[in-house]
Each structure stands twice: as structure tokens, then as C-alpha cells.
Amino acid sequence: MAAAESTTMSLMQSEEPLKLSDLLDRGWKLFEEVDTTNEPIAATHIQVKIKRGITQLEVATRMVAQLDLFSRNEDLEEVATTDLKYLLLPAFLGALTMKQVNLAKRLDHVQIARCYFLDFLKRCKEYNISKFELPKTIENSADIPEEESANGPPKPPDLIAMATVRAAKIERYKQRKDTEAKLSEIKAAVDSGQADDEIVRNFYLLNVRKWIAVSLEEIESIDQEIEILTKMDVLKQSSAEPLHSKRPPMKPFILTKDAVQARVFGAGYPSLPTMSVDDWYEQHRKKNALPDQGIPRSAEDFDAEEREQEEKEKRVENDDEEALQKARDWDNWKDTHRRGYGNRKNMG
């Protein structure tokens, strides 16, 4: 902002101030360069061009206001041909303002651009340059939802009105294309300086009609963007606030009707634990009665197993014929019978 103000002061206080026509021509040229470039709009040198164009067009707008070139009491035929092009100043200012990419100031930029476009449309409406309806102001459009919400649920959409709006958009689009085609035909003659006054006047009027259609479309998109940006600000503010207030910690309570009943009947459930899990495990471990250790065996069982094992070892060492024959028979039986043979009970 400070850079723009310094540029404005330098343009106004320079030794050789630019003429009004030069300011408009330079701003117009900068807009066309920015509008037709293939480079990113957020590039630094592109944004510098945009700010330079805005500054020059703002200076030209102040000069037009000082010269009082336009009046509500005159008709379009009374406006000089050389002055018609200055009607485009607010339209160019709105278009360049929309191309600024500062996200922190986006809402301010679109609101300022809307004011420029609306000012341009009002001036064109006063001169009856084209037939169109002026968009509603931001204040009037903001009051409608509040009235509807106060009166009750929103009304269903008016299909006839929607069809009328759609038909108007299609008609504006066709007129814009026809206007652009006519402009391309006479632009070369005007730029060369060989066109007569009638062709030059028609050229500027065609540009004004083209920008009327552009301004109406831009205001529609701006209104939608303002609504989105406003809701985003509300969401940011609500997200910054805590969603849930901190609740005080709950006090312990007794699952009985009152404290007297708790003292008489206990805590309200059958029994309280008398030992921890570790204490229970240690107690059963000492008794060799843990679930994974099975049923504890007595000393007699251990002695019987030891005696049986000793007898088997003695028989093998003494080459007992009965034990050897029994072992051979068992080996022969295993050779002729598969494992699990005969164990077919309850197998279907």
C-alpha cells in the first residue's frame, strides 16, 4: 500500500506529469499484457505490473473527477468521442484488482472490485448504453437471508426466475461474442490512426458494451466468493474457540440409595477381593497346585516309576529271553501294521 501511494505521488508530482489519455492507455495496455500472459498470475513481475496499472488508473480516475467529464444531466450523444473511453476506467480497475493474489486481503480485494464494477454499470445505466438490470448492493443482498430466516424456513427456488436468469446469461454471452467479433474487425484501423470519428466512437462503445457483460458476470462470481470467504472466516473464528468447556472432575459415589444403606448392606455387590492375583499365584505355587502343573503326585507314585524303570534296565542288561522276544514281536507287528491300525472306533 505504501509503495502504491509513493508511486501515485511520484506520478502526480513529477516535473512532466502524464496526460489523462496516456494514463488510460498505459493502464489499458498493462491490463491486456496481464490478461493474455501465459505466465503464472502470482509471479512477482506480474503482480508488479498489476499494481502499476492500478496506480495509473487511480490517478486517471481522480483527474476525470476533477475535470467533471461525465454528468447525469447529459445524454450519450452529448459525450465527446475522445471522452467515451474514460467510461472504462472503473471496469479496468475492477479487473486488475481481481487479479491480485494476496490471500490475507482477498475479501477486501473482491469487495473493492465489486464497487468498481458496480460504479461502471451505474454510469452505463445512466447513459442507457445497454439494457440490463443493476445487481443488488452488498447491503441489500445481505438483508435477504436474514429476513427469510426470521420469517421461517427458506422458500423453494423459483424455477421461472431461474430460467429467466439463465436465458439472460445466454443472451449476454451471445452479445459479448458478437461484440468481440466486431471489435477485432475495426481495432486495426483504430490503432493505425486512420479511422474516422464514427469508427472510433463505435469502437469505444463496443468496448463499453463488452465490459458491461464482463462486469455483470464478475459481480455474480464475486458475490459467490464473498459468501464463501465470509463463511471461512466464521469457521476460523469458531475453530479457534474451545469446542467443549472443561467439566469439573466427578466426585465418587456409592451404588446404594444412601450412605446408611451402604453401612448396613455393604458396598452393594456380593463380596470384596481379599487378595491380589500375585498373592493367589504364590500361594498355589507353594502347594504345587497351579493349573499348568496338574494334580500334585505323592512320593509313592515317584517311587513306583523309579522301580519300574530300574527293572526294565536290568532285563535288557541280563539279556532276558522273555523281554527280548516281546521286543522282537513288537517290532514285527509294527512292520506289518501301520501306525493307528485298529484304532477306528467312533470314526464313522
C-alpha positions in Angstrom: 0.0 0.0 0.0 2.8 2.4 0.8 4.5 1.5 -2.4 1.3 2.3 -4.4 0.9 5.6 -2.6 4.5 6.6 -3.3 4.1 5.7 -7.0 0.9 7.8 -7.1 2.6 10.8 -5.5 5.5 10.5 -7.9 3.2 10.4 -10.9 1.3 13.5 -9.7 4.3 15.5 -8.5 6.7 14.7 -11.3 8.1 17.5 -13.4 6.3 16.3 -16.5 3.0 14.8 -15.4 1.4 12.2 -17.7 -1.6 13.2 -19.6 -5.0 11.7 -18.9 -5.1 9.8 -22.2 -1.5 8.5 -21.5 -2.5 7.2 -18.1 -5.5 5.4 -19.5 -3.6 4.0 -22.5 -0.8 2.7 -20.2 -3.2 1.1 -17.7 -5.2 -0.5 -20.6 -2.0 -1.9 -22.1 -0.8 -3.3 -18.8 -4.2 -5.0 -18.3 -4.0 -6.6 -21.7 -0.5 -7.8 -21.0 -1.5 -9.4 -17.7 -4.8 -10.8 -19.1 -3.1 -12.5 -22.1 0.1 -13.7 -20.5 0.8 -17.4 -20.1 2.9 -16.9 -17.0 1.6 -17.6 -13.5 -0.5 -14.7 -12.3 1.2 -15.0 -8.9 4.6 -14.2 -10.4 6.3 -11.2 -8.8 6.8 -9.2 -12.0 3.2 -9.9 -13.0 2.0 -8.6 -9.6 4.2 -5.5 -10.1 2.5 -4.8 -13.4 -0.9 -5.2 -11.8 -0.1 -2.7 -9.0 1.5 -0.3 -11.5 -1.7 -0.4 -13.7 -4.0 0.1 -10.7 -1.9 3.1 -9.6 -2.0 4.7 -13.1 -5.8 4.1 -13.5 -6.5 5.5 -10.0 -4.6 8.7 -10.9 -6.6 8.9 -14.2 -9.9 8.4 -12.2 -9.1 11.4 -9.9 -8.3 13.5 -12.9 -11.6 12.6 -14.6 -13.5 13.5 -11.4 -11.7 16.9 -11.2 -12.4 17.6 -14.9 -16.1 16.6 -14.4 -16.2 14.8 -17.8 -19.5 13.0 -17.2 -22.8 14.3 -15.9 -26.1 12.7 -15.1 -27.9 15.6 -16.9 -26.5 14.8 -20.4 -27.2 12.1 -23.0 -24.8 9.7 -24.6 -24.8 11.8 -27.8 -23.5 14.8 -25.9 -20.4 12.9 -24.7 -17.4 13.6 -26.9 -15.9 10.7 -28.8 -12.5 11.2 -27.1 -14.1 11.1 -23.7 -16.0 7.8 -24.2 -13.0 5.6 -23.4 -12.8 7.1 -19.9 -16.0 5.3 -19.0 -13.9 2.1 -18.9 -11.7 3.3 -16.0 -13.6 1.6 -13.2 -14.0 -1.6 -15.2 -10.2 -1.9 -15.7 -9.7 -1.1 -12.1 -12.1 -3.8 -11.0 -10.5 -6.4 -13.4 -6.9 -5.6 -12.2 -8.0 -5.7 -8.5 -9.4 -9.2 -9.0 -6.0 -10.4 -10.3 -4.2 -9.6 -7.0 -3.3 -12.8 -5.2 -2.8 -11.7 -1.6 -4.9 -14.3 0.3 -4.9 -12.4 3.5 -6.6 -9.5 1.8 -8.7 -11.5 -0.7 -12.0 -10.5 0.9 -11.1 -6.8 0.8 -9.9 -7.1 -2.9 -13.1 -8.7 -4.1 -15.3 -6.2 -2.3 -13.3 -3.3 -3.8 -13.5 -4.8 -7.2 -17.3 -5.2 -6.9 -17.6 -1.5 -6.1 -15.6 -0.7 -9.2 -17.7 -2.9 -11.4 -20.9 -1.6 -9.9 -19.8 2.0 -10.4 -19.1 1.3 -14.0 -22.5 -0.3 -14.5 -24.3 2.6 -12.8 -22.6 5.1 -15.2 -23.5 3.0 -18.2 -27.1 2.7 -17.0 -27.4 6.5 -16.6 -26.4 6.9 -20.3 -28.6 4.0 -21.5 -25.7 2.4 -23.3 -27.2 -1.1 -23.0 -30.3 -2.7 -21.4 -29.5 -4.6 -18.2 -30.5 -4.8 -14.6 -28.2 -3.4 -12.0 -27.0 -6.0 -9.4 -28.1 -5.5 -5.8 -25.7 -3.9 -3.4 -24.0 -5.9 -0.8 -26.2 -4.5 2.0 -29.4 -5.3 0.2 -28.2 -8.8 -0.8 -27.1 -9.5 2.8 -30.5 -8.5 4.3 -32.5 -11.0 2.2 -31.2 -14.2 4.0 -31.8 -12.6 7.4 -35.4 -11.8 6.6 -36.0 -15.3 5.2 -34.5 -16.9 8.3 -36.6 -14.6 10.6 -39.9 -15.4 8.8 -39.4 -19.2 8.7 -37.8 -21.9 6.5 -36.4 -20.8 3.1 -38.8 -20.8 0.2 -38.3 -23.3 -2.6 -36.4 -22.0 -5.6 -38.4 -20.1 -8.3 -38.0 -22.2 -11.4 -39.4 -19.4 -13.6 -36.9 -16.9 -12.2 -34.0 -19.3 -12.6 -35.0 -19.9 -16.3 -35.2 -16.2 -16.9 -31.7 -15.7 -15.4 -30.3 -18.5 -17.5 -31.8 -17.1 -20.7 -30.3 -13.6 -19.8 -26.9 -15.2 -19.3 -27.1 -16.9 -22.7 -28.2 -13.7 -24.4 -25.3 -11.8 -22.8 -22.8 -14.4 -23.9 -24.0 -14.2 -27.5 -23.9 -10.4 -27.4 -20.4 -10.5 -26.0 -19.2 -12.8 -28.7 -20.7 -10.6 -31.4 -19.2 -7.5 -29.8 -15.7 -9.1 -29.7 -16.0 -10.1 -33.4 -16.9 -6.5 -34.4 -14.0 -5.2 -32.2 -11.5 -7.4 -33.9 -12.6 -6.1 -37.3 -12.1 -2.3 -36.5 -9.3 -2.5 -33.9 -6.6 -2.5 -36.5 -8.0 0.7 -38.2 -8.3 2.5 -34.8 -4.8 1.5 -33.7 -3.3 2.8 -37.0 -5.0 6.2 -36.5 -6.6 6.1 -40.0 -10.2 5.5 -38.7 -12.7 8.4 -38.8 -14.6 9.8 -35.8 -17.6 7.5 -36.4 -15.5 4.3 -36.4 -13.6 5.4 -33.3 -16.8 6.2 -31.5 -18.2 2.9 -32.4 -15.0 1.2 -31.2 -15.2 2.7 -27.7 -19.0 2.0 -27.4 -18.4 -1.6 -28.4 -15.7 -1.9 -25.7 -18.1 -0.4 -23.1 -20.9 -2.9 -24.1 -18.3 -5.7 -23.9 -17.3 -4.7 -20.4 -20.9 -4.4 -19.3 -21.3 -8.1 -19.9 -18.0 -8.8 -18.2 -18.9 -6.7 -15.2 -22.2 -8.5 -14.7 -20.5 -11.9 -14.8 -17.8 -10.7 -12.5 -20.2 -9.4 -9.9 -22.1 -12.7 -9.9 -18.9 -14.7 -9.2 -17.7 -12.1 -6.7 -21.0 -12.5 -4.7 -20.4 -16.2 -4.5 -16.8 -15.7 -3.5 -17.7 -13.2 -0.8 -20.2 -15.7 0.7 -17.6 -18.4 0.8 -14.9 -16.2 2.3 -17.3 -14.9 4.9 -18.2 -18.5 5.9 -14.5 -19.4 6.0 -13.8 -16.5 8.5 -16.7 -17.7 10.7 -15.3 -21.2 10.7 -11.8 -20.0 11.6 -13.2 -18.0 14.5 -15.3 -20.9 15.7 -12.3 -23.3 15.4 -10.2 -21.0 17.5 -12.6 -21.2 20.4 -12.7 -24.4 22.5 -15.4 -26.8 21.4 -16.2 -28.2 24.8 -15.8 -26.4 28.1 -13.8 -28.1 30.8 -16.0 -30.1 33.1 -15.2 -30.3 36.8 -14.0 -33.8 38.0 -16.7 -36.1 39.1 -17.0 -37.0 42.8 -17.0 -40.6 43.8 -20.5 -42.0 44.5 -21.9 -45.1 46.2 -24.1 -47.5 44.3 -26.8 -47.6 47.0 -29.7 -45.4 47.9 -27.9 -43.6 50.7 -24.9 -43.8 53.0 -26.8 -45.5 55.8 -27.8 -48.4 53.5 -24.2 -48.7 52.4 -23.1 -49.2 56.0 -25.7 -51.8 56.7 -25.7 -53.8 53.5 -22.2 -53.3 52.3 -20.9 -51.8 49.1 -23.8 -53.1 47.0 -22.1 -56.2 45.5 -21.6 -59.7 46.9 -18.0 -59.7 48.1 -14.8 -57.7 48.0 -11.4 -59.2 47.0 -9.3 -60.5 49.8 -6.0 -61.0 48.0 -4.3 -59.9 44.7 -3.7 -62.2 41.7 0.0 -62.3 42.6 -0.8 -63.4 46.2 -3.1 -66.2 44.9 -0.4 -67.4 42.4 2.3 -67.5 45.1 0.0 -69.4 47.5 -0.8 -72.1 44.9 2.8 -72.3 43.7 3.9 -73.3 47.2 1.3 -76.1 47.3 2.3 -77.3 43.7 -1.3 -76.9 42.8 -1.1 -74.5 39.8 -3.3 -75.2 36.8 -0.3 -75.8 34.5 1.3 -78.2 36.9 -1.6 -80.7 37.0 -2.7 -82.7 40.1 0.2 -83.0 42.6 1.6 -86.5 42.9 2.6 -88.2 46.1 6.0 -89.7 46.9 4.8 -93.3 46.4 4.0 -92.6 42.7 7.5 -91.3 42.2 9.0 -94.5 43.8 6.9 -96.9 41.7 8.0 -95.2 38.5 11.7 -95.4 39.5 11.4 -99.1 40.4 9.7 -100.0 37.1 12.4 -98.2 35.2 15.2 -100.0 37.0 13.6 -103.4 36.3 13.5 -102.7 32.6 17.1 -101.7 32.5 18.2 -104.9 34.4 16.2 -107.1 32.0 17.9 -105.5 29.0 21.4 -105.9 30.6 20.8 -109.5 31.5 19.5 -110.5 28.1 16.2 -111.7 29.4 14.7 -114.0 26.7 11.2 -113.1 27.6 11.9 -109.4 27.3 13.8 -109.8 24.1 11.1 -112.0 22.5 8.5 -109.4 23.5 10.5 -106.6 21.9 11.0 -108.6 18.6 7.3 -109.4 18.4 6.5 -105.8 18.9 8.9 -104.8 16.1 7.5 -107.4 13.7 3.9 -106.3 14.5 4.9 -102.7 13.7 6.3 -103.8 10.3 3.0 -105.3 9.2 0.7 -102.8 10.7 0.6 -99.1 10.1 0.5 -96.6 12.9 -3.0 -96.2 14.2 -4.2 -99.6 12.9 -7.2 -100.9 14.7 -7.9 -97.5 16.3 -11.1 -97.0 14.2 -13.7 -96.6 16.9 -16.1 -93.7 16.6 -14.5 -92.6 13.3 -17.6 -93.0 11.1 
